[in-house]
Amino acid sequence: MAEKLPGTVPSQMDEEEGYDDETDACPSRKNRILLFQKKTKNDQHPESSSQYRIVTPTFRYRMDYKKLGKCVIINNKNFAKDTGMRIRNGTDKDAGDLQKCFRGIGFDVSIYNDLTCDNMEKILGEAALENHDDAACFACILLSHGEEGLIYGTDGCMAIKNLTGLFRGDKCQSLIGKPKLFFIQACRGSEFDAGIQTDSGSSNDNLEMDANPRYKIPVEADFLYAYSTVPGYFSWRNPGKGSWFVQSLCSVLNDHGKELEVLQILTMVNYKVARNYESQSDDPRFSQKKQVPCVVSMLTKELYF
């Protein structure tokens, strides 16, 4: 969604810096088992072991590859006048902090600034065609304006699925069975969240290699999408301190990136954004607004960096 809002005044935590907020339209599981067991008419387990089977899946993605993987950051700050999109001040801080954070985890990070739609698709298309056999996973971070299902290049918008779809299992075979992570800082609509007051504060271990042709997995499997906000809502960014979502993500990854599972990490990010941030403005329509990120996971195992 285009950022066609008046400037907002600092939230409580930003008053000292004097910047305004803007919008961007685990324990071991080694011993765990699953029982798939038929029941009798009395809902009792049958005595015969031949009537049920025990499945002992590997719950963690393999990470013992030569490298963790590639992380592509697309940082769109300036937009063509005819798009109606405002400059995204603060995004360079986000990009710099993300680069440092993801490198610290172990990713090979590349940043691309101010890309058109065609160039975004070209860069990610080239990344999808690379050989990822010696990598454990892949990550992509999109920093731009957006609408629901859309992301803006410097010359207009395009469907997010046109970019993420490049890494589907039928198009990027060297990442089959491996995590493909997308972090998207952008608006997903034009709604505001005013908040509410509270009273208190597969079973085969070799799928990564696609080694056994008898097994198939869905082409959409092993994706994770971490959006800065839920569908239909604005996403907030501070011109001096960066976006609420990205700064919270970097903070949690820096503190816990090597010890927590990725969904635990993103749940903590949700908490920080939801609890620690609130917009304020001279215009009451834009004051005291809240935000919560949204995680969509098709991961099939636990992911520890």
C-alpha positions as CSV (number, residue, x, y, z in Angstrom):
1,M,0.0,0.0,0.0
2,A,1.3,3.4,-0.8
3,E,2.6,5.4,2.1
4,K,0.3,8.4,1.7
5,L,0.2,9.3,5.4
6,P,1.1,12.6,7.1
7,G,4.3,12.4,9.2
8,T,3.9,10.9,12.6
9,V,5.4,12.1,15.8
10,P,7.7,9.8,17.8
11,S,6.4,7.0,19.9
12,Q,7.4,6.9,23.5
13,M,10.5,4.8,22.9
14,D,11.6,7.1,20.1
15,E,11.1,10.5,21.8
16,E,14.8,10.9,22.6
17,E,15.9,10.3,19.0
18,G,13.2,12.6,17.6
19,Y,12.3,10.4,14.7
20,D,8.9,9.8,13.3
21,D,7.4,6.4,12.6
22,E,6.2,5.7,9.0
23,T,4.4,2.8,7.4
24,D,5.7,0.2,5.0
25,A,2.4,0.3,2.6
26,C,14.6,-25.8,22.5
27,P,15.0,-29.1,24.2
28,S,16.1,-32.3,22.4
29,R,13.5,-34.2,20.3
30,K,15.7,-37.2,19.7
31,N,13.6,-39.6,21.7
32,R,10.2,-38.4,20.5
33,I,8.0,-40.9,18.5
34,L,4.7,-40.9,16.9
35,L,2.2,-43.7,17.3
36,F,-0.4,-44.3,14.5
37,Q,-2.5,-47.0,16.2
38,K,-5.9,-48.6,15.4
39,K,-8.4,-48.6,18.3
40,T,-10.9,-51.3,19.3
41,K,-14.6,-50.6,19.7
42,N,-13.9,-49.7,23.3
43,D,-11.2,-47.2,22.2
44,Q,-8.6,-49.4,23.8
45,H,-5.2,-50.1,22.2
46,P,-5.0,-53.5,20.7
47,E,-2.7,-56.0,22.3
48,S,-1.2,-57.2,19.0
49,S,1.8,-55.1,17.9
50,S,1.0,-56.0,14.3
51,Q,-2.0,-53.6,14.4
52,Y,0.0,-50.5,14.7
53,R,3.3,-49.0,13.5
54,I,5.9,-46.8,15.1
55,V,7.3,-43.9,13.1
56,T,10.5,-42.3,14.3
57,P,11.0,-39.3,12.1
58,T,14.0,-36.9,12.1
59,F,12.5,-33.7,13.4
60,R,15.4,-31.4,12.6
61,Y,16.7,-30.2,9.2
62,R,20.2,-31.3,8.5
63,M,22.7,-28.4,9.0
64,D,25.9,-30.3,8.6
65,Y,26.6,-29.0,5.1
66,K,29.7,-27.1,4.0
67,K,27.9,-23.8,4.4
68,L,24.7,-22.5,5.9
69,G,23.5,-20.9,2.7
70,K,22.9,-17.7,0.8
71,C,20.9,-14.7,2.0
72,V,19.7,-12.2,-0.6
73,I,18.5,-8.8,0.7
74,I,16.6,-6.6,-1.7
75,N,16.4,-3.1,-0.3
76,N,14.1,-0.7,-2.2
77,K,14.3,2.8,-0.9
78,N,13.7,5.2,-3.9
79,F,10.8,4.8,-6.3
80,A,9.8,6.3,-9.7
81,K,7.6,9.3,-9.4
82,D,4.7,7.7,-11.4
83,T,4.4,4.9,-8.8
84,G,3.2,7.3,-6.1
85,M,5.5,5.7,-3.6
86,R,7.4,7.8,-1.0
87,I,11.0,7.4,-0.2
88,R,11.5,4.7,2.5
89,N,13.8,6.5,4.9
90,G,15.2,4.2,7.6
91,T,15.4,1.1,5.3
92,D,19.2,1.5,4.9
93,K,19.6,0.9,8.6
94,D,17.4,-2.1,8.3
95,A,19.5,-3.5,5.5
96,G,22.8,-2.9,7.3
97,D,21.6,-4.4,10.5
98,L,20.2,-7.5,8.7
99,Q,23.5,-7.9,6.8
100,K,25.5,-7.9,10.0
101,C,22.9,-10.2,11.8
102,F,22.6,-12.8,9.1
103,R,26.4,-12.9,8.5
104,G,26.8,-13.4,12.2
105,I,24.6,-16.5,12.0
106,G,26.6,-17.8,9.1
107,F,24.8,-16.8,5.9
108,D,26.6,-15.5,2.8
109,V,24.8,-12.2,2.5
110,S,24.3,-10.1,-0.7
111,I,22.5,-6.7,-0.7
112,Y,20.8,-5.3,-3.8
113,N,19.5,-1.7,-3.7
114,D,16.6,-0.1,-5.6
115,L,15.7,-2.9,-8.0
116,T,13.0,-2.7,-10.7
117,C,10.5,-5.6,-10.8
118,D,12.3,-7.2,-13.7
119,N,15.6,-6.9,-11.8
120,M,14.2,-8.4,-8.6
121,E,13.0,-11.4,-10.6
122,K,16.3,-11.6,-12.4
123,I,18.4,-11.6,-9.2
124,L,16.3,-14.2,-7.5
125,G,16.0,-16.2,-10.6
126,E,19.8,-16.4,-10.8
127,A,20.0,-17.4,-7.2
128,A,17.5,-20.2,-7.7
129,L,19.5,-21.6,-10.6
130,E,22.7,-21.8,-8.5
131,N,23.8,-25.1,-7.2
132,H,22.9,-25.3,-3.5
133,D,24.0,-28.8,-2.9
134,D,26.5,-27.8,-0.3
135,A,24.2,-25.4,1.5
136,A,21.8,-26.2,4.3
137,C,19.1,-23.6,3.4
138,F,18.3,-20.3,1.6
139,A,17.1,-16.9,2.9
140,C,15.6,-13.9,1.1
141,I,14.7,-10.6,2.7
142,L,12.5,-8.1,0.9
143,L,12.4,-4.5,2.1
144,S,9.9,-2.3,0.2
145,H,6.5,-0.9,-0.1
146,G,3.7,-3.4,-0.6
147,E,0.1,-4.4,-0.7
148,E,-1.6,-7.7,0.0
149,G,0.2,-10.3,-2.1
150,L,2.3,-7.6,-3.8
151,I,5.8,-6.2,-3.4
152,Y,7.0,-3.0,-5.1
153,G,10.1,-2.7,-7.3
154,T,11.3,0.9,-8.0
155,D,9.0,1.0,-11.1
156,G,5.8,-0.7,-9.9
157,C,4.5,-3.7,-8.1
158,M,4.5,-7.4,-8.7
159,A,3.2,-10.6,-7.1
160,I,5.3,-11.9,-4.3
161,K,4.6,-15.4,-5.4
162,N,6.4,-14.6,-8.7
163,L,9.6,-14.3,-6.6
164,T,9.1,-17.0,-4.1
165,G,7.9,-19.4,-6.7
166,L,11.3,-19.5,-8.3
167,F,12.5,-21.7,-5.4
168,R,9.7,-24.3,-5.6
169,G,10.8,-27.9,-5.6
170,D,10.1,-28.3,-9.3
171,K,12.2,-25.3,-10.2
172,C,15.1,-25.3,-7.7
173,Q,16.0,-28.9,-7.2
174,S,19.2,-28.3,-5.2
175,L,17.0,-26.9,-2.4
176,I,14.5,-29.7,-2.4
177,G,13.9,-30.7,1.2
178,K,15.8,-27.7,2.6
179,P,14.4,-24.6,4.3
180,K,13.6,-21.6,2.1
181,L,13.0,-18.6,4.3
182,F,11.5,-15.3,3.2
183,F,11.3,-12.2,5.4
184,I,9.1,-9.5,4.0
185,Q,9.0,-5.9,5.4
186,A,6.2,-4.2,3.6
187,C,2.6,-3.1,4.0
188,R,-0.1,-5.6,3.2
189,G,-3.1,-3.2,3.1
190,S,-4.3,0.1,4.4
191,E,-5.9,-0.9,7.7
192,F,-4.7,0.2,11.1
193,D,-4.6,-1.9,14.3
194,A,-5.7,0.3,17.2
195,G,-5.0,-2.4,19.7
196,I,-7.0,-3.4,22.8
197,Q,-6.3,-2.6,26.4
198,T,-5.5,-5.7,28.5
199,D,-5.8,-6.3,32.3
200,S,-2.2,-7.4,32.6
201,G,0.8,-7.0,31.1
202,S,8.5,-37.2,6.0
203,S,10.0,-40.0,7.8
204,N,13.0,-40.3,5.5
205,D,16.2,-38.7,6.6
206,N,17.6,-38.3,3.1
207,L,15.0,-36.1,1.5
208,E,17.4,-33.1,1.5
209,M,19.5,-34.9,-1.0
210,D,16.5,-36.1,-3.1
211,A,18.3,-39.5,-2.9
212,N,15.4,-41.9,-3.1
213,P,13.1,-41.6,-6.1
214,R,10.4,-43.6,-4.3
215,Y,9.7,-40.6,-2.1
216,K,8.0,-37.4,-3.2
217,I,7.4,-34.2,-1.3
218,P,5.1,-31.2,-2.3
219,V,6.7,-28.5,-4.4
220,E,5.5,-25.9,-1.9
221,A,7.0,-27.7,1.1
222,D,9.8,-26.4,3.3
223,F,9.0,-22.7,2.8
224,L,8.6,-20.2,5.6
225,Y,7.2,-16.7,5.1
226,A,7.7,-14.1,7.9
227,Y,5.7,-11.0,7.1
228,S,6.1,-7.8,9.1
229,T,2.3,-7.5,9.5
230,V,-0.9,-9.4,9.1
231,P,-2.9,-9.3,5.8
232,G,-4.7,-6.1,5.2
233,Y,-2.7,-3.9,7.5
234,F,0.0,-1.2,7.4
235,S,3.6,-2.0,8.5
236,W,5.4,0.7,10.5
237,R,9.0,2.0,10.0
238,N,11.0,4.6,11.8
239,P,13.2,6.8,9.5
240,G,15.9,6.9,12.1
241,K,15.8,3.6,13.9
242,G,14.4,1.3,11.2
243,S,11.3,-0.8,11.0
244,W,9.6,-2.3,14.0
245,F,9.7,-5.8,12.5
246,V,13.3,-5.8,11.2
247,Q,14.8,-4.3,14.3
248,S,13.0,-6.8,16.5
249,L,14.1,-9.7,14.2
250,C,17.7,-8.6,14.4
251,S,17.5,-8.2,18.2
252,V,16.2,-11.7,18.7
253,L,18.5,-13.3,16.2
254,N,21.5,-11.6,17.8
255,D,20.6,-12.9,21.2
256,H,19.1,-16.3,20.5
257,G,19.8,-17.2,16.8
258,K,22.1,-20.1,17.6
259,E,20.0,-21.6,20.4
260,L,16.3,-21.4,19.6
261,E,14.2,-23.0,16.8
262,V,13.2,-20.6,14.1
263,L,9.5,-20.6,15.0
264,Q,10.5,-19.9,18.6
265,I,12.6,-17.0,17.3
266,L,9.7,-15.6,15.3
267,T,7.2,-16.0,18.1
268,M,9.5,-13.9,20.3
269,V,9.7,-11.3,17.4
270,N,5.9,-11.2,17.4
271,Y,5.9,-10.5,21.1
272,K,8.5,-7.7,20.9
273,V,6.7,-5.9,18.0
274,A,3.3,-6.3,19.6
275,R,4.3,-5.2,23.1
276,N,7.1,-2.7,22.6
277,Y,5.9,-0.5,19.8
278,E,3.0,2.0,19.4
279,S,2.7,4.9,16.9
280,Q,1.7,8.5,17.9
281,S,0.6,11.4,15.7
282,D,-0.8,14.8,15.9
283,D,-3.6,13.3,13.7
284,P,-5.6,11.0,15.9
285,R,-6.4,8.8,13.0
286,F,-2.7,7.7,13.0
287,S,-2.0,7.8,16.7
288,Q,-1.5,4.9,19.1
289,K,-1.6,2.2,16.4
290,K,-0.2,-1.3,16.9
291,Q,1.3,-4.0,14.8
292,V,1.9,-7.8,14.9
293,P,4.0,-9.8,12.4
294,C,2.6,-12.9,10.7
295,V,4.4,-16.2,10.2
296,V,3.3,-18.7,7.5
297,S,5.2,-21.9,7.8
298,M,5.3,-24.9,5.4
299,L,8.4,-26.2,7.1
300,T,8.4,-30.0,7.7
301,K,11.0,-30.2,10.4
302,E,12.5,-28.0,13.2
303,L,15.1,-25.5,12.0
304,Y,18.1,-24.6,14.2
305,F,20.8,-22.4,12.7
